Amino acid sequence: MSYVALYRKARPQTFEEVSGQDHIVKTLKNQVRAGKLQHAYLFCGTRGTGKTSIAKIMSRAVNCEHPVDGNPCNECASCRAIAAGNSMNVIEIDAASNNGVDNIREIVEEVRYRPAQGNYKVYIIDEVHMLSTGAFNALLKTLEEPPSYVIFILATTESGKIPTTILSRCQRYDFRRIDMDTLMARMKYLTVQEGVDCEERALRFVARQADGSMRDALSLLDQCMAFYMGEKLTYEKALDALGAVDTDVYGELLSVVARGDAGRAIRIFEKMMERGREVGQFVGDFIWYLRNLLLAQTSDDASEMIDISSEQMQTLLALSGRTEPETAMRYIRILSELQNTMRFSTNRRVLAEVALVKLCRPQMERTEDAILDRMRVLESKFEAFEAGNFVQMQRDEPPSPTNGLTDSVARGYDSAVEDDAPPPNAAPEELRAIRSEWATVVSHVRGGVLKTILKDMVPKYDAEQMDGKLYLPIQKGPGAELGYSDAGRNKNKYDEYAAELEGVIERLYNRHVDVVIGSPGKNAANLHEISADDILKDSSKIGMPVEVDESDFED
């Protein structure tokens, strides 16, 4: 016998086994018990909430030979025939593929004949909103006054598409999304029955991905168990099986986006794509993360509204203080627009990268929330300027649990990597960036004498070598009278100063740089420097966009 999917195997057989729909179950049980049945029911709700399952239970209950407190016994001939799909009294119709007038006319003809066995003929029409206008009109009269032995059960996920003439002829029941605790309780029970060992964190992740749908939750759980057959299902294995991303990655990405580092944001995204993550799911999960962030920023009882662990909640609260609610709303708007665009695109990855750049660069938009975000960036720049740390002022913040590219992306989110691994050597373009922000580096040096020396030095680097070295040539000028112009006599001092500078750069940029103070020797011909004019011409090096109005130069 072929394998039966978990959600089919675990389909409820009585009203008591239905999860999360107590308001509907109680009403239907009372009607069956009292014999006060309606001629037409309309079950509305999102996918996987139990509409078809309750319809099948209802069809067995009204025809059961020995009902038990409003439930079918599931033992009599009628119950077994209906469960096996062999009963002539229960007719299931998929309106998505049988939506024409002729299909409905067949039903109208069939209802004239009494059931050969049992009490009622039950017509279950799934996805009824897919019926054509003509089919709805053909069903109207029969639906309003059917024979006493006929019951119609209509199920739909989009009640707004059903004509009001049909709605007025049915008793409507709205199925709710199933909460996380109910989904987890059901999955725990089934994993015990299946003999599968699962972490509670893994089940919670699967329940969150299901978004209130029991069928989706069981399908995802079935997929995870099949992926790791015979092994314990952990949180990390669930992530791999479903192609999802740990929430810490979104915290890292949000920190990078908030400080406008588009290059690093794209590197995080590319790392996830290399690990086989799906673009659409990555974007959807990031939107959900930002939604939680927005609730944490605007609600006094965010912990009651957001279903995440206490550790994740602490991280979210820490991140909520770094962005304004308007900024989070702008991020959500851009990503929601991206979702709509990706549905019709074949190059979804490029669209996602463009959206990440848009998140980091509010000056690319002219919307109201983008202007507010630009004002936020400018205010933070002015605050940094007043504090004497104008450029890249956010780099000297203490690292948070989700800050630092090397904590997550650079090490591939591998728990086997040591947390105290040394930072990588700086590439030539990174040395260029450090040189462009030399005033920031100097401002973090503690020694007053060393600061005086560094202000007169012009850092240089070798653009053709990947050695990660920054050269500070000693020249005649200010500071020479202090004895710093002679490389031979002051080598020990230079080594101490170089070590201090290396530590400052490592704290600010998380990159290792070998600082060489003194004569560059044979490398002098290959060294490059960046003048102040070059820095001012390139807005990316000072962290603030420079806009020039050409009309100011016209006569």
C-alpha positions as CSV (number, residue, x, y, z in Angstrom):
1,M,0.0,0.0,0.0
2,S,1.3,3.5,-0.9
3,Y,2.2,6.0,1.8
4,V,-0.7,8.2,3.0
5,A,0.2,11.8,3.7
6,L,0.2,12.8,7.4
7,Y,-2.6,15.3,7.0
8,R,-4.8,12.7,5.3
9,K,-4.0,10.0,7.9
10,A,-4.7,12.5,10.7
11,R,-8.0,13.8,9.3
12,P,-10.5,14.1,12.2
13,Q,-13.2,11.5,12.3
14,T,-15.5,13.0,14.9
15,F,-16.4,16.6,16.0
16,E,-14.2,16.2,19.1
17,E,-11.1,15.6,17.0
18,V,-11.5,18.9,15.2
19,S,-9.0,21.5,16.5
20,G,-9.5,25.2,16.8
21,Q,-13.1,25.5,15.7
22,D,-15.0,25.0,18.9
23,H,-17.7,27.6,18.1
24,I,-18.7,25.7,14.9
25,V,-18.4,22.2,16.3
26,K,-20.6,22.9,19.2
27,T,-23.4,24.4,17.0
28,L,-23.4,21.6,14.5
29,K,-23.4,18.9,17.2
30,N,-26.4,20.5,18.9
31,Q,-28.2,20.6,15.6
32,V,-27.5,17.0,14.8
33,R,-28.4,15.9,18.3
34,A,-31.7,17.9,18.3
35,G,-32.5,17.0,14.6
36,K,-32.8,20.7,13.7
37,L,-30.7,20.6,10.6
38,Q,-30.4,23.4,8.0
39,H,-30.9,22.8,4.4
40,A,-27.8,24.8,3.3
41,Y,-24.6,25.6,5.1
42,L,-21.8,27.9,3.9
43,F,-18.3,27.2,5.4
44,C,-15.9,30.2,4.9
45,G,-12.3,30.4,5.9
46,T,-8.7,30.2,4.9
47,R,-7.1,27.0,3.6
48,G,-6.5,24.1,5.9
49,T,-8.8,25.2,8.8
50,G,-11.1,22.1,8.7
51,K,-14.0,23.1,6.3
52,T,-13.9,19.9,4.2
53,S,-13.2,17.7,7.3
54,I,-16.2,19.1,9.2
55,A,-18.4,18.7,6.1
56,K,-17.5,15.0,5.9
57,I,-18.1,14.5,9.6
58,M,-21.5,16.2,9.2
59,S,-22.4,14.0,6.2
60,R,-21.7,10.8,8.3
61,A,-23.4,12.2,11.4
62,V,-26.8,12.9,9.7
63,N,-26.8,9.4,8.1
64,C,-25.3,7.4,11.0
65,E,-27.4,4.5,12.2
66,H,-26.1,4.8,15.7
67,P,-25.0,8.4,16.4
68,V,-23.2,9.1,19.7
69,D,-23.9,12.5,21.2
70,G,-24.2,14.1,17.8
71,N,-21.1,12.3,16.4
72,P,-21.0,9.5,13.8
73,C,-20.2,6.1,15.2
74,N,-17.9,5.4,12.3
75,E,-18.8,1.7,12.6
76,C,-22.1,1.3,10.9
77,A,-22.5,0.4,7.2
78,S,-23.5,3.9,6.3
79,C,-20.5,5.5,8.1
80,R,-18.0,3.0,6.5
81,A,-19.5,3.6,3.0
82,I,-19.2,7.3,3.3
83,A,-15.7,7.2,4.7
84,A,-14.6,4.9,1.8
85,G,-16.3,7.2,-0.7
86,N,-18.7,4.5,-1.9
87,S,-21.9,6.0,-0.7
88,M,-24.5,7.3,-3.1
89,N,-25.8,9.7,-0.4
90,V,-22.8,11.9,-0.3
91,I,-21.7,13.7,-3.5
92,E,-18.5,15.8,-3.4
93,I,-18.1,18.3,-6.2
94,D,-15.0,20.4,-7.0
95,A,-16.4,23.7,-8.3
96,A,-13.0,24.7,-9.6
97,S,-13.3,22.1,-12.4
98,N,-17.1,21.6,-12.5
99,N,-18.3,25.2,-12.6
100,G,-20.6,25.2,-15.6
101,V,-24.4,25.4,-15.9
102,D,-24.6,21.8,-17.0
103,N,-22.9,20.6,-13.9
104,I,-25.4,22.3,-11.7
105,R,-28.3,21.2,-13.8
106,E,-27.3,17.6,-13.1
107,I,-27.5,18.3,-9.4
108,V,-30.9,19.8,-9.8
109,E,-32.1,16.7,-11.6
110,E,-30.6,14.3,-9.0
111,V,-32.1,16.0,-5.9
112,R,-35.6,14.8,-7.1
113,Y,-34.8,11.2,-6.1
114,R,-34.7,10.1,-2.5
115,P,-31.7,8.4,-1.0
116,A,-31.7,4.7,-1.5
117,Q,-30.1,4.2,1.9
118,G,-29.8,6.5,4.9
119,N,-31.7,9.7,5.8
120,Y,-30.1,12.5,3.7
121,K,-28.4,13.2,0.4
122,V,-25.5,15.6,1.2
123,Y,-23.9,17.7,-1.6
124,I,-20.5,19.0,-0.6
125,I,-19.4,21.7,-3.1
126,D,-15.8,22.8,-2.5
127,E,-14.5,26.1,-3.7
128,V,-18.0,27.2,-4.6
129,H,-16.9,30.7,-5.4
130,M,-15.5,29.3,-8.7
131,L,-19.0,28.7,-10.1
132,S,-19.9,30.8,-13.1
133,T,-22.7,33.3,-12.9
134,G,-25.0,31.0,-14.9
135,A,-24.2,28.1,-12.5
136,F,-25.1,30.2,-9.5
137,N,-28.4,31.3,-11.1
138,A,-29.2,27.6,-11.9
139,L,-28.6,26.7,-8.2
140,L,-30.7,29.5,-6.7
141,K,-34.1,27.9,-6.6
142,T,-33.0,24.5,-5.5
143,L,-30.8,26.0,-2.8
144,E,-33.7,28.0,-1.5
145,E,-36.2,25.2,-1.3
146,P,-34.6,21.9,-1.6
147,P,-36.4,18.6,-0.7
148,S,-36.4,17.7,3.0
149,Y,-33.9,14.9,2.5
150,V,-31.2,17.1,0.8
151,I,-28.5,19.1,2.6
152,F,-26.1,21.4,0.7
153,I,-22.7,22.2,2.3
154,L,-20.8,24.9,0.4
155,A,-17.1,25.5,1.2
156,T,-15.1,28.5,0.0
157,T,-11.9,30.4,0.8
158,E,-13.2,33.6,-0.8
159,S,-16.7,34.4,0.4
160,G,-16.5,37.9,-1.2
161,K,-16.9,36.3,-4.6
162,I,-20.2,34.6,-3.8
163,P,-23.4,36.4,-4.9
164,T,-25.5,37.8,-2.0
165,T,-28.5,35.8,-3.4
166,I,-26.5,32.6,-2.5
167,L,-25.3,34.0,0.9
168,S,-28.8,34.8,2.0
169,R,-30.0,31.2,1.4
170,C,-27.3,29.6,3.6
171,Q,-26.4,29.4,7.2
172,R,-22.9,30.8,7.3
173,Y,-20.0,29.6,9.5
174,D,-16.6,31.4,9.5
175,F,-13.6,29.2,10.2
176,R,-10.9,30.9,12.2
177,R,-7.1,30.5,11.7
178,I,-5.8,28.0,14.2
179,D,-3.5,29.4,16.9
180,M,0.0,28.4,17.4
181,D,-0.6,26.5,20.7
182,T,-3.3,24.4,19.0
183,L,-1.1,23.6,16.0
184,M,1.8,22.6,18.3
185,A,-0.4,20.4,20.5
186,R,-1.7,18.5,17.5
187,M,1.7,18.1,16.0
188,K,3.2,16.8,19.3
189,Y,0.4,14.2,19.5
190,L,1.0,13.0,16.0
191,T,4.8,12.9,16.3
192,V,4.4,10.7,19.4
193,Q,2.0,8.5,17.4
194,E,4.5,8.3,14.6
195,G,7.5,7.6,16.9
196,V,9.4,10.7,15.8
197,D,11.5,12.7,18.3
198,C,11.1,16.5,17.7
199,E,12.4,19.6,19.4
200,E,9.7,21.9,20.6
201,R,11.5,24.8,18.9
202,A,11.2,23.0,15.6
203,L,7.5,22.4,16.0
204,R,7.0,26.0,16.9
205,F,8.8,27.0,13.7
206,V,6.7,24.7,11.6
207,A,3.5,26.1,13.2
208,R,4.6,29.6,12.5
209,Q,5.3,28.8,8.8
210,A,1.8,27.2,8.6
211,D,0.2,30.6,9.3
212,G,-2.9,29.2,11.0
213,S,-3.5,26.2,8.6
214,M,-3.6,22.8,10.2
215,R,-3.2,21.1,6.8
216,D,-0.1,23.2,6.0
217,A,1.4,22.5,9.4
218,L,1.0,18.7,9.0
219,S,2.3,18.9,5.4
220,L,5.4,20.8,6.4
221,L,5.9,18.5,9.4
222,D,5.6,15.5,7.1
223,Q,8.2,17.0,4.8
224,C,10.7,17.6,7.6
225,M,10.2,14.1,8.9
226,A,10.8,12.6,5.5
227,F,13.9,14.8,4.9
228,Y,15.5,13.5,8.1
229,M,14.0,10.0,8.2
230,G,14.9,8.2,11.5
231,E,16.6,11.2,13.0
232,K,15.7,13.7,15.7
233,L,14.0,16.7,14.1
234,T,15.8,19.8,15.4
235,Y,15.3,23.5,14.7
236,E,18.3,23.7,12.4
237,K,17.1,20.6,10.5
238,A,13.7,22.1,10.1
239,L,15.3,25.2,8.6
240,D,17.2,23.2,6.1
241,A,14.3,21.0,5.1
242,L,12.0,23.9,4.5
243,G,14.6,26.2,2.9
244,A,14.0,28.9,5.6
245,V,16.3,31.3,7.4
246,D,17.0,31.7,11.1
247,T,15.5,34.9,12.5
248,D,19.0,36.0,13.7
249,V,19.8,36.6,10.0
250,Y,17.0,39.1,9.7
251,G,18.2,40.9,12.8
252,E,21.7,41.2,11.2
253,L,20.2,42.3,7.9
254,L,18.0,44.9,9.6
255,S,21.1,46.4,11.4
256,V,23.0,46.6,8.1
257,V,20.1,48.2,6.3
258,A,19.4,50.7,9.1
259,R,23.0,52.1,8.8
260,G,22.7,52.2,4.9
261,D,25.4,49.6,4.1
262,A,23.9,48.3,0.8
263,G,27.0,46.3,-0.1
264,R,26.9,44.2,3.1
265,A,23.1,43.8,2.9
266,I,23.5,42.3,-0.6
267,R,26.3,40.0,0.6
268,I,24.0,38.7,3.4
269,F,21.3,38.1,0.8
270,E,23.8,36.3,-1.6
271,K,25.0,34.1,1.2
272,M,21.5,32.9,1.8
273,M,20.9,32.3,-1.9
274,E,24.1,30.2,-2.0
275,R,22.7,28.1,0.8
276,G,19.7,27.3,-1.3
277,R,17.1,29.6,0.3
278,E,14.1,30.6,-1.8
279,V,13.8,34.3,-2.7
280,G,10.1,34.6,-2.1
281,Q,10.2,32.9,1.3
282,F,13.2,35.0,2.3
283,V,11.3,38.2,1.4
284,G,8.1,37.1,3.1
285,D,9.8,36.1,6.3
286,F,11.7,39.4,6.4
287,I,8.3,41.2,6.1
288,W,7.0,39.2,9.0
289,Y,10.1,40.1,11.0
290,L,9.6,43.8,10.3
291,R,6.0,43.4,11.3
292,N,7.1,42.1,14.7
293,L,9.6,44.9,14.9
294,L,6.8,47.4,14.3
295,L,4.6,45.9,17.0
296,A,7.6,46.0,19.4
297,Q,8.0,49.7,18.6
298,T,4.3,50.8,18.9
299,S,2.8,48.4,21.5
300,D,3.1,48.4,25.3
301,D,2.4,44.6,25.5
302,A,4.4,43.4,22.4
303,S,5.4,40.2,24.1
304,E,1.7,39.2,24.3
305,M,1.1,39.9,20.6
306,I,4.3,38.4,19.1
307,D,4.7,34.7,19.3
308,I,8.5,34.3,19.6
309,S,11.0,33.1,22.2
310,S,12.2,35.3,25.0
311,E,15.7,35.5,23.5
312,Q,14.3,36.6,20.1
313,M,12.1,39.1,21.9
314,Q,15.1,40.7,23.7
315,T,16.9,41.0,20.4
316,L,13.8,42.5,18.7
317,L,13.4,45.1,21.5
318,A,17.1,46.1,21.2
319,L,16.7,46.6,17.4
320,S,13.5,48.5,17.8
321,G,15.4,51.4,19.4
322,R,17.6,51.8,16.3
323,T,14.8,52.6,13.8
324,E,11.7,54.6,13.8
325,P,8.2,53.1,13.2
326,E,8.0,55.2,10.0
327,T,11.2,53.6,8.8
328,A,9.9,50.1,9.5
329,M,6.7,50.9,7.6
330,R,8.8,52.1,4.6
331,Y,10.7,48.8,4.6
332,I,7.5,46.8,4.7
333,R,6.0,48.9,1.8
334,I,9.1,48.3,-0.4
335,L,9.2,44.6,0.3
336,S,5.4,44.2,-0.2
337,E,5.8,45.9,-3.6
338,L,8.7,43.5,-4.3
339,Q,6.4,40.6,-3.6
340,N,3.8,41.7,-6.0
341,T,6.5,42.4,-8.7
342,M,8.2,39.0,-8.2
343,R,5.0,37.2,-9.1
344,F,5.4,38.2,-12.8
345,S,9.2,38.2,-13.0
346,T,11.7,35.6,-14.1
347,N,14.6,37.3,-12.5
348,R,13.5,37.5,-8.9
349,R,16.9,37.6,-7.4
350,V,17.9,40.8,-9.1
351,L,14.6,42.5,-8.1
352,A,15.3,41.5,-4.5
353,E,18.8,43.0,-4.6
354,V,17.4,46.2,-6.1
355,A,14.9,46.4,-3.2
356,L,17.7,46.0,-0.7
357,V,19.6,48.9,-2.2
358,K,16.3,50.9,-2.0
359,L,16.0,50.1,1.7
360,C,19.5,51.3,2.3
361,R,19.2,54.5,0.2
362,P,16.1,56.5,1.0
363,Q,17.3,59.3,-1.2
364,M,16.4,57.1,-4.2
365,E,12.7,57.7,-3.4
366,R,10.5,60.7,-3.2
367,T,7.7,59.3,-1.1
368,E,6.8,60.8,2.3
369,D,8.2,57.9,4.4
370,A,11.4,58.0,2.4
371,I,11.9,61.7,3.1
372,L,11.3,61.0,6.8
373,D,13.9,58.3,6.7
374,R,16.4,60.6,5.0
375,M,15.7,63.1,7.8
376,R,16.5,60.4,10.3
377,V,19.8,59.7,8.6
378,L,20.7,63.4,8.5
379,E,19.9,63.9,12.2
380,S,22.1,61.0,13.1
381,K,24.9,62.4,11.0
382,F,24.6,65.8,12.7
383,E,24.6,64.2,16.1
384,A,27.7,62.3,15.1
385,F,29.3,65.5,13.8
386,E,28.7,67.2,17.1
387,A,30.2,64.3,18.9
388,G,33.3,64.6,16.7
389,N,32.7,61.3,14.9
390,F,31.0,62.3,11.6
391,V,31.8,59.5,9.3
392,Q,30.3,56.0,9.9
393,M,29.5,56.8,13.4
394,Q,27.5,53.6,14.0
395,R,30.6,51.4,13.7
396,D,31.8,52.1,17.2
397,E,28.5,50.8,18.7
398,P,29.0,47.8,21.0
399,P,28.1,44.6,19.0
400,S,24.7,43.2,19.7
401,P,23.8,39.5,19.5
402,T,22.9,40.0,15.9
403,N,25.5,42.5,14.9
404,G,28.7,41.8,13.0
405,L,28.8,40.1,9.6
406,T,31.3,37.5,10.9
407,D,28.9,36.3,13.5
408,S,26.5,34.9,10.9
409,V,27.1,35.4,7.2
410,A,30.9,35.2,7.0
411,R,30.9,32.0,8.9
412,G,27.9,30.5,7.1
413,Y,25.9,30.3,10.3
414,D,27.9,27.2,11.3
415,S,27.8,26.6,15.0
416,A,31.1,24.7,14.7
417,V,33.0,27.9,14.0
418,E,34.7,29.5,17.0
419,D,33.1,32.8,18.1
420,D,36.6,34.2,18.7
421,A,37.9,33.6,15.2
422,P,40.2,36.4,14.1
423,P,38.8,38.9,11.6
424,P,39.8,38.6,8.0
425,N,42.5,40.8,6.4
426,A,41.2,44.0,4.8
427,A,41.0,44.0,1.0
428,P,42.4,46.9,-1.0
429,E,39.0,48.5,-1.4
430,E,38.5,48.3,2.3
431,L,41.8,49.9,2.9
432,R,40.7,52.7,0.6
433,A,37.5,53.1,2.7
434,I,39.6,53.2,5.9
435,R,41.8,55.9,4.4
436,S,38.7,57.9,3.4
437,E,37.5,57.8,7.0
438,W,40.9,58.5,8.5
439,A,39.5,61.3,10.7
440,T,37.2,58.8,12.4
441,V,40.1,56.4,13.1
442,V,42.3,59.2,14.5
443,S,39.4,60.3,16.8
444,H,39.4,56.9,18.5
445,V,43.1,57.0,19.3
446,R,43.7,57.6,23.0
447,G,47.2,59.0,23.1
448,G,47.4,62.8,22.5
449,V,50.9,62.6,21.2
450,L,50.0,59.9,18.7
451,K,47.0,61.9,17.6
452,T,49.2,64.8,16.8
453,I,51.5,62.6,14.7
454,L,48.7,60.9,12.8
455,K,47.1,64.2,11.8
456,D,50.2,65.0,9.9
457,M,50.5,61.6,8.2
458,V,49.0,60.6,4.9
459,P,48.0,56.8,4.9
460,K,48.9,54.9,1.8
461,Y,48.2,51.4,0.6
462,D,49.3,49.0,-2.2
463,A,46.3,48.5,-4.5
464,E,47.9,45.6,-6.3
465,Q,48.7,43.5,-3.3
466,M,46.2,41.6,-1.0
467,D,48.5,41.9,2.0
468,G,46.2,44.1,4.1
469,K,48.9,46.6,5.0
470,L,48.5,50.3,5.6
471,Y,51.6,52.4,5.3
472,L,52.3,55.6,7.3
473,P,55.4,57.2,5.9
474,I,57.4,59.4,8.2
475,Q,58.3,62.8,6.7
476,K,59.8,66.1,7.9
477,G,57.3,68.4,9.3
478,P,55.1,68.8,12.4
479,G,56.2,66.3,15.0
480,A,59.7,66.0,13.8
481,E,61.0,68.1,16.7
482,L,59.6,65.4,19.0
483,G,61.9,62.8,17.5
484,Y,59.5,61.0,15.1
485,S,61.3,61.6,11.9
486,D,64.0,59.1,12.5
487,A,62.8,55.6,11.8
488,G,65.9,53.9,13.2
489,R,65.9,55.4,16.7
490,N,62.2,55.3,17.2
491,K,61.3,51.8,15.9
492,N,60.0,50.5,19.2
493,K,57.7,53.5,19.6
494,Y,56.5,53.0,16.0
495,D,55.7,49.4,16.8
496,E,53.7,50.3,19.8
497,Y,51.8,53.0,17.9
498,A,51.1,50.6,15.0
499,A,49.7,48.0,17.4
500,E,47.4,50.5,18.9
501,L,46.2,51.6,15.5
502,E,45.6,48.0,14.4
503,G,43.4,47.5,17.5
504,V,41.4,50.7,16.8
505,I,40.8,49.7,13.1
506,E,39.8,46.1,14.1
507,R,37.3,47.4,16.6
508,L,35.8,49.9,14.1
509,Y,35.8,47.8,10.9
510,N,36.1,44.2,12.1
511,R,39.0,43.8,9.7
512,H,42.7,43.1,10.4
513,V,45.2,45.6,9.0
514,D,49.0,45.5,9.4
515,V,50.0,49.1,10.1
516,V,53.6,50.0,9.0
517,I,54.9,53.2,10.4
518,G,58.2,54.4,8.8
519,S,59.8,54.1,5.5
520,P,57.9,51.9,3.0
521,G,61.2,50.8,1.4
522,K,60.9,49.1,-2.0
523,N,57.1,49.3,-1.9
524,A,57.1,53.1,-2.1
525,A,56.5,53.2,-5.9
526,N,53.3,51.1,-5.7
527,L,51.7,53.0,-2.9
528,H,48.5,55.0,-3.5
529,E,46.8,57.7,-1.4
530,I,43.4,59.5,-1.6
531,S,43.4,63.2,-1.5
532,A,40.8,65.2,0.4
533,D,39.4,66.4,-3.0
534,D,38.9,62.8,-4.1
535,I,37.0,62.0,-1.0
536,L,34.7,65.0,-1.3
537,K,33.9,64.1,-4.9
538,D,32.8,60.6,-3.9
539,S,29.7,60.8,-1.6
540,S,30.0,57.1,-0.7
541,K,33.1,57.8,1.3
542,I,31.7,60.3,3.7
543,G,28.4,58.6,4.4
544,M,26.2,61.5,3.2
545,P,24.9,62.0,-0.4
546,V,26.2,65.3,-2.0
547,E,23.8,66.9,-4.4
548,V,25.1,69.8,-6.6
549,D,22.6,72.1,-8.2
550,E,24.2,73.3,-11.5
551,S,22.0,76.3,-11.6
552,D,24.1,77.8,-8.7
553,F,27.0,78.1,-11.1
554,E,25.1,79.8,-13.8
555,D,25.5,83.6,-14.3
